[in-house]
Every structure is written in C-alpha cells, then in structure tokens.
C-alpha cells in the first residue's frame, strides 16, 4: 500500500486468492492509510491494482461487494479505480462498479491513474 499525500492518492496492490478474512484485514489497513491523510480523508482517490488476483472465491467476492456498496462510510474515496487482468476478476469487479458511485474499471494502471488524478 502506498499513500501519496500530495496527490491525495491511496494505492492498494493485491495478489493471490484473498479470503474474506484477508479482505477484512486489508480494509482495516486501507482505512488506516486513509486516515493518514488527515483533513483530506474522504477527498482522496483510491487505486486498487488487483492484477495479481486471478479469482475471488465467491464468499470473498460477496464480502467485497457488500463493503463497497456501503457508501455511508465517511472516509470512502470520491473515486475508486480498479485494474484487473483476468476476465473472471474483471467480471467480479464490474459488480462493484455497478453498485459503487465513482468507481471505474481499467485495463492499465496508467489509465486508472490518469482518470483518478484528472478528477477535481
């Protein structure tokens, strides 16, 4: 995980086959990273690079979808960009994009960063 305070950008890189428990711990780490931004928390952008995740087990996909659909979280990013490489992971991420306002799916990190940083 990387936090670029000057750009208000949090980058999360995931790989492997995460379980719901793994995702819970990752979510806590992301929240802690966001809080490092201080008053910019909630005005930041988050890039999820999941090219290293080839599939999410169904329980994990359901857990992730439920969490991203909860837009009442005060520290959620204004914009979320996801980069996924496999067809299955892209299909799973599309479900998140459908329920989470401000979320988009991209093929490359460069495209995702350009979209995130081009937003006000």
Beta strands, then each sheet from edge to edge (+ up, - down):
strand 1: 2-4
strand 2: 9-16
strand 3: 45-53
strand 4: 79-83
strand 5: 103-106
sheet 1: 1+ 2- 3- 4- 5-
end
